[in-house]
Amino acid sequence: MLNNQSKVVIPLRILEQEKHLSNCDFFKLVEEYLRKYQNYMLVRIEDGLAVCERGGQNG
């Protein structure tokens, strides 16, 4: 099985909002940020990085 995971740095302006949001709302905020990364699906957030699965069409 191929590993299609990528890590995306979450901008500081978004990370700073984590302390004011529930875990669910913060996850949604990061998902919204990741919309500009086509075919990236957020799996988890760790150490300021969005760990994503890359999907979609390949060629």
C-alpha positions in Angstrom: 0.0 0.0 0.0 1.3 3.4 -0.9 1.8 6.1 1.7 -0.1 9.1 0.5 0.5 11.2 3.6 1.7 14.8 3.4 2.4 17.3 6.2 1.3 20.9 5.8 2.6 23.7 8.1 -0.4 25.4 9.8 0.1 29.2 9.8 0.7 30.9 13.2 -2.5 33.0 12.8 -4.5 29.8 12.8 -2.5 28.0 15.5 -3.1 31.0 17.8 -6.9 30.4 17.6 -6.6 26.9 19.0 -6.7 28.0 22.6 -10.1 29.8 21.9 -11.8 27.0 20.1 -13.0 23.5 20.9 -11.0 20.6 19.3 -13.8 20.1 16.8 -14.0 23.8 15.8 -10.2 24.0 15.5 -10.1 20.9 13.3 -12.8 22.5 11.1 -10.8 25.7 10.9 -7.7 23.8 9.7 -9.8 21.8 7.2 -11.0 25.2 5.8 -7.4 26.4 5.5 -6.5 23.2 3.6 -9.1 23.7 0.9 -6.5 25.5 -1.2 -4.5 22.2 -1.2 -6.5 20.3 -3.7 -7.3 16.7 -2.8 -5.9 16.9 0.7 -7.9 15.3 3.5 -7.0 16.2 7.1 -6.2 13.1 9.2 -4.8 14.7 12.4 -3.0 17.7 13.7 0.3 17.3 15.5 3.1 19.8 16.5 1.7 22.6 14.3 1.4 20.4 11.2 -1.7 19.2 9.4 -1.1 15.5 8.6 -3.1 14.8 5.4 -4.0 12.0 3.0 -3.6 12.9 -0.6 -6.3 11.6 -2.8 -7.9 12.3 -6.1 -6.9 11.7 -9.7 -3.3 10.7 -10.4 -2.7 11.3 -14.1 
